[in-house]
Amino acid sequence: MLTETPFRPREKLLEKQRLFQSIQRHTYLKGPMDKVTSVAIPIALAASSLYMIGTGIYNMSNGIGKKE
């Protein structure tokens, strides 16, 4: 009977399992690039939206950018 070759070698899989089980962090922050996707991008989105809200409030209070 033929067996299908695995996607990754067993040694690499065991090494990754040991790495992820030894880290004492939340699951979504365990990978090498997870801080960028889980922390930096939401902070950048929140900062840009707060900037746009602040600009809009400033423009409304001073009457800038009105259509005639």
C-alpha positions in Angstrom: 0.0 0.0 0.0 1.3 3.4 -1.0 1.5 6.1 1.6 1.2 9.8 0.9 4.3 11.9 1.7 3.8 14.4 4.4 3.8 18.2 3.8 6.5 18.7 6.3 9.2 16.4 7.7 8.2 15.0 11.1 11.3 16.5 12.8 10.3 20.1 11.7 6.8 19.5 13.0 8.0 18.3 16.4 10.3 21.3 16.6 7.5 23.7 15.9 5.2 22.0 18.4 7.9 22.2 21.1 8.4 25.9 20.3 4.7 26.8 20.4 4.0 24.8 23.5 6.9 26.3 25.5 5.9 29.9 24.9 3.8 31.3 27.6 1.8 33.8 25.6 -1.7 34.0 24.1 -2.2 31.7 21.1 -2.6 34.6 18.6 0.8 36.2 19.6 3.0 33.1 19.4 4.2 33.3 15.8 7.1 35.5 14.7 5.0 38.0 12.7 1.9 37.9 14.9 2.7 41.1 16.8 2.5 43.0 13.6 -0.9 41.7 12.6 -2.5 41.5 16.0 -1.1 44.7 17.6 0.5 47.2 15.2 -2.2 47.2 12.5 -5.1 47.7 14.8 -3.2 50.5 16.6 -2.5 52.2 13.3 -6.1 51.9 12.2 -7.3 53.4 15.5 -4.8 56.2 15.3 -5.8 57.1 11.8 -9.5 57.0 12.5 -9.0 59.2 15.6 -7.0 61.7 13.5 -9.8 61.9 10.9 -12.5 62.3 13.6 -10.4 65.1 15.2 -9.9 66.8 11.8 -13.6 66.6 11.1 -14.6 68.1 14.4 -12.0 70.9 14.0 -13.3 71.7 10.5 -17.0 71.7 11.6 -16.3 73.9 14.6 -14.4 76.5 12.5 -16.6 76.3 9.4 -13.8 75.1 7.1 -14.5 73.1 4.0 -18.2 74.0 3.7 -20.0 73.7 0.3 -21.5 77.0 -0.8 
